[in-house]
Amino acid sequence: MKLLQSKLAKYTEPQKAKALGVYPYFRAIESEQDPEVIMDGKKVLMFGSNCYSGLVNHPKVKEAAIEAIRKYGTGCAGSPFLNGTLDLHKKLEQRIAEYIGKEDVMIYSTGFEVNLGVVSTLTGREDYVIFDEQDHASIIDGRRLSYSHALKYKHNDMQSLEQQLKKCDPDKVKLIVSDSVFSMEGDVANIPEIVKLAKQYNASVMIDEAHGIGVFGKGGRGVVDHYGLTDDVDLIMGTFSKSFASLGGFIATDKEITNFLRHHSRSYIFTASITPASTAAALAAIDLMEQEPERQENLWKLTHYALDGFRNMGIEIGNTSTPIIPLFVRDNYKTFTITRDLLEEGIFVNPVVSPAVAPHDTLIRFSLMATHTMEQVTTALEKIQKVFRANGIID
């Protein structure tokens, strides 16, 4: 065996979980990602999707994607920098700029590539990237590729953020980067205080709205809009793979910034463009989120109902106030066992274990869609209470 294979063969954690019958990943779904999906020919309630708007199976979204394929084909066969820019891409960029309320927008092929390409590119060797310790992996990887000084502050701790800002040379660029809604534990960033500190220390702010769009703000515009701070946040990032029911991502900002990014952001320049179908689907989804505010209203109704239900049964859910609800287990293999047991009960949830979180912070990630019914959520609460009791998490 070669050295590479010999080294990697020592990684046997997946094999151990499989041997115990609790391996929870790559579970095949045989249908659309609606509130109810088909797995192994059986109906399962889906509480593991990030499509908070519930639009992923909407007829208008699907028809828009089909029509785009008929007109443009299935792909662009090149990056937006060269042959991969369609008039449809330009239309989506303009639509998002109007929707978010920013001067210009760039669309990337994935949300991960947005953060990777923006965070790694904007600041120089003598500048600073300042980030929340629980920021998404794409932000962390963007920071790793940046030549700038990296300063990490404690999660949602504004005193810690200010301490880091005080370390910076006042004459150098300082970019504060934070999720708006943190994807694992569902808590919301203190964006008003981040903006306040940014003004005090002459820093710029970038907010990742991947899990905020479709949930907060007018027409689902996100947490920044919810707080009325669109003009004060310099860069607003979003993804199409969640509430926009598609695939891709965007950065909304000033033309000076997009002009630089279009000619320097490597994950933009050297990646093939978002497909025509994904572009058209995202366009249709934006229209529907604005036209159907009852989706967002129902999502919040379900969220408050589920939050109250979990608290009443004694499950620890942390500081969440969003449709992302962490059900803390605090044990890797018990988290796997509960995930398996819930699937056997017809409930699909996602396990979050180390190294994604610390071993003592492992959890079940329960997430809601606007298209869930109250009856479906009630069923999930009952099944979760049963399984958590059987595994000794609650009395």
Buried (B, 14 or more C-beta within 10 A) or exposed (E): EEEEEEEEEEEEEEEEBEEEEBBBEEBEBEEEBBBBBBBEEEEBBBBBBBBBBBBBBBEBBBEBBEBBBEEBEEBBEEBBBEEBBBEBBBEBBEBBBEBBBBEBBBBBBBBBBBBBBBBBBBBEEEBBBBBBEBBBEBBBBBBEEBEBBBBBBBBBEBEBBBEBBEEBEEEBBBBBBBBBBBBBBBBBBBBEBBBBBBEEBEBBBBBBBBBBBBBBBEBBBBBBBBBEBBEBBBBBBBBBBBBBBBBBBBBBBEEEBBEEBBEEBEBBBEBBBBBBBBBBBBBBBBBBBEEBEEBBEBBBBBBEBBBEBBEEBEBBBBEBBBBBBBBBBBBBBBBBBBBBBBBEBBBBBBBBBEEBBEEEBBBBBBBBBBBBEEEBBEBBBBBBBBBBEEBEBBE
